[in-house]
Amino acid sequence: MKIVKIMATFLLVLLAALVIIPLLVLAGLFIWLKLTEEGDEESLELDQETV
């Protein structure tokens, strides 16, 4: 019976990791996109002013 509890716990941890890790990666990409987007807008504004 103990092995069944260990396997169930392992499966729950594995399932949680399969859900949480991609969400963390997507959140990191979203934050990186927002941070770099501000820099892109500033450089576009500078390019338009110099024309």
C-alpha positions as CSV (number, residue, x, y, z in Angstrom):
1,M,0.0,0.0,0.0
2,K,2.9,2.3,0.7
3,I,4.2,2.0,-2.9
4,V,0.8,3.1,-4.2
5,K,0.9,6.3,-2.1
6,I,4.5,6.9,-3.3
7,M,3.5,6.4,-7.0
8,A,0.4,8.6,-6.6
9,T,2.5,11.4,-5.0
10,F,5.1,11.1,-7.8
11,L,2.5,11.3,-10.5
12,L,1.0,14.4,-8.9
13,V,4.4,16.1,-8.6
14,L,5.1,15.2,-12.2
15,L,1.8,16.6,-13.4
16,A,2.3,19.8,-11.4
17,A,5.7,20.2,-13.0
18,L,4.4,19.7,-16.5
19,V,1.8,22.5,-15.9
20,I,3.9,24.9,-13.8
21,I,7.1,24.9,-15.8
22,P,5.6,26.0,-19.2
23,L,3.5,28.6,-17.4
24,L,6.7,30.1,-15.8
25,V,8.4,30.1,-19.2
26,L,5.5,31.9,-20.8
27,A,5.4,34.4,-18.0
28,G,9.1,35.1,-18.4
29,L,8.7,35.5,-22.2
30,F,5.8,37.9,-21.7
31,I,7.8,40.0,-19.2
32,W,10.8,40.1,-21.5
33,L,8.6,41.1,-24.4
34,K,7.1,44.0,-22.4
35,L,10.5,45.2,-21.3
36,T,12.0,45.1,-24.8
37,E,8.8,46.6,-26.3
38,E,9.4,49.9,-24.5
39,G,12.9,50.1,-25.8
40,D,11.7,49.5,-29.4
41,E,9.2,52.2,-29.1
42,E,11.8,54.7,-27.8
43,S,14.1,53.8,-30.7
44,L,11.3,54.2,-33.2
45,E,10.5,57.7,-31.8
46,L,14.1,58.7,-32.1
47,D,14.2,57.5,-35.7
48,Q,11.1,59.5,-36.6
49,E,12.6,62.6,-35.0
50,T,15.8,62.4,-36.9
51,V,14.0,62.1,-40.3
